[in-house]
Amino acid sequence: MQEYQHDQIVPFKNSSLTKKQQVADMFDHIACRYDFLNHFLSGGADHFWRRKAIGELKALHPKSILEGATGTGDCARRMAKRLRPEKITGIDISAAMLELGRQKAKKLGFGTLIDF
């Protein structure tokens, strides 16, 4: 596989883990604070872009949605509520983020619609 210059940029230079493993571990460690940090650091703009993106999808009436980098599933839950697709699949590099997404989806009644 071809290697690019940015592949050498890693969170922790002295780690023996691959870049992918380092990034996954980093997000696993902040998963419980991720939603707060995302809302706070974006000044609430994350809510705006989610609404905008979902609004763009509404006219397509998607039956199935694959959301990459789903994190804790905030966007997936909004899509479930607003678009009412048959199924949403959320994928992410962080197992801890996906687990939080599963817990939230189940608690809010989207557990059968959203698969993380």
N, C-alpha and C positions, 0 to 999 in steps of 0.2 A: 504494500500500500504506500502511496506517495506521502511523503512527509513535508509539511509546510513550516515556514519560519515560526508561525504562531503556535505550533505544536510544542515548541520549547518553552513557552510561557506557562508556568505552573504556579499554583497557589503557594506551595511549599517546596523550595529548591532542594532542601536536604532530605526530602522524603524519598523512600524507595518505591512508593506507589506510583502507578501511572497517572497521567493527567486526569483521565476519566474517573479513576478511583478517588483521587484527591477532591475533585469537584463533587462527586457523590457524597463523600464523607462530610465535606463542608456544608452541603445542604441538609444532610441528615442531622448535623449538630444544631442547625438553626431552625429546623422545621417547626418547633413549638412556638417560635417567635416570628416566623416568616410573614404571616398575614399582617401582623401589627407593623412590622418593619416596612413591608411593601406599601401599606396605606400611608404610614407616617412619612417615609422618605420620598414618596411620590407626591406628597401634598394632596392626596385624594385623587390624583389624575388617573390612577389605575381603575377607579370606578368608571370614569368617563370613557376610557378607551374600551373597556369591556362592553359597556352599553352600546358604543358606536359599532364595534365589531359584530356584536350579536344582531344589531339592527340591520347591518349589511347582509347577514345570513338569512334573515327572516323571509325575504322575498324568494329565496331558493327552496324553502320548505324541506330542509334536509331530513331524511329518515334515519340516517346513521352519521355520527360525527366522531372523528378521531382528533383528539386534542393532544398535541405534543407539548412537552414541558408544562404539564397540567399543574404541577406544584401540589397544593392542597385542594385543588379542584374548585376554586371560587368561580372561575369562568364556566366550568362544566355544569355547576349547579344553576348558574344564571341561564345557561342555554337550555337546561332541562325545564326550567320554569317558564321561560319565554317562548322557546321554539317547539317544545313538546315532540322531540324526535322519538323514534322507537328505541334507540340505543345510543349511548355516548361511551366511548372508550377513552380514558385518560392515561397517557404514558408519561413517565418521568424517570430521570436518572437516579432520583433519591427514593429509596424504599420507605424512609420515615415520612416523607411528604405524601407519598401514596397512601400510607396507612392512615394518616390524618384525614386525607380526602375520603377514604372509605368510611371512617368513623362519622364524619360530618354528613356524608351522603345518606348513611343509614339513619342517623338522628333526625334528619330533615325529610325523610320519607322518599329519597331518591335512590335507595340502595339497590333496587332491582333494575333501575334504568341506567345508572352510571356504573361502569366497570373500570376499576383502577387496577 
